[in-house]
């Protein structure tokens, strides 16, 4: 693996006041719930990098639809190799999966329609395809086409999955394998992983995990027109094509219609932004924002319900302060920024650290629940969770985060892959109430458990943030006291 680390610099040396970056952090803390990480790159130098504990620099994060921009990169490489054209018919790649009675619209669908999300569907077919027991490509072809291909932008993760399937047909490799020596290794990705379909195809439109610094290097690669350390990793022509506005997207098929940075046009799996910028993005605030006019890249991971506000604050607090020349050194401001970046943390529950004697170490049998929890015990510095897979001890910090592992079905979010890395903090607000915050720090999800003890009974009200969009909120856990921990 090459040494792909970006150089570091004081902000002033790259024309940005440290005070502007501190002001951005203030606004993000005040107005965004919640940011997990932030990196700002100017002139190829990292000028700010911070992680809100329990998130950190080393742990890969779910990228959601930011994965799409990596899939686009693979298609661009295959175009350069002459293995396909964006004008190729989609059905021609799938003779075994193509329906015998394909409609004229399906026969007219081209690769460019997949890339620009103008396949002709009136809604994203991904969720019903995933919920049914069908081959995903066949399911995509079976979904009705209400529009002519190219007629209308409709956000469509299934279209990106088909791009991944095309790449695997042409190369015999998963996207992860194909991009390994061509992108991930040159850019120094340590351990990227990609979710797969039941057919063994990388999902393409979601499912990639990477660190914030790796995302920043990907953005810098695009800022440099696909060149990295003297080699052209992605064709320059593809970078220009993919990141320009290929289709208008201020349509009802855009789930973010009404938000200005989602209405500036769509390229090949990249969004255009205001201020002549473009980005890859994923749900809940995973951003790779490229600003060519400012020679800058801004990357974030997050768990926010308001992605537009993240961009608003970058435009308001940071964009006006990109100078055209180095600024005088400001040691005090730079030191204050560095201190702030090194001490970022997400809020922990208030309250005391010690459970009352009547509760400590008592085992509570839990009624049947979707997570498979059979019993819980609270020792003060840990929660002991027993399920069908055995006993798990989850450390609990007080006014700080304690890291552990918790493997349960449906945790941290229903319908998502299992993630076991959990950081937990808790506080007793009174003798009968314990509040636990459980962050799945490879994902955007925070779970809040409010545990209320009443005589021999325990009720745990559960909240999930960001809240579930397609399922009902988690039901309370009901339990009754049994015995003390031996």
Beta strands, then each sheet from edge to edge (+ up, - down):
strand 1: 7-8
strand 2: 35-42
strand 3: 45-51
strand 4: 61-62
strand 5: 193-194
strand 6: 208-210
strand 7: 227-228
strand 8: 231-232
strand 9: 271-272
strand 10: 278-282
strand 11: 286-291
strand 12: 296-302
strand 13: 362-366
strand 14: 373-378
strand 15: 382-387
strand 16: 390-395
strand 17: 402-405
strand 18: 421-430
strand 19: 433-439
strand 20: 446-454
strand 21: 457-465
strand 22: 477-484
sheet 1: 1+ 3+ 2- 12+ 11- 10+ 9-
sheet 2: 4+ 6- 5+
sheet 3: 7+ 8-
sheet 4: 16+ 15- 14+ 13- 22+ 21- 20+ 19- 18+ 17-
end
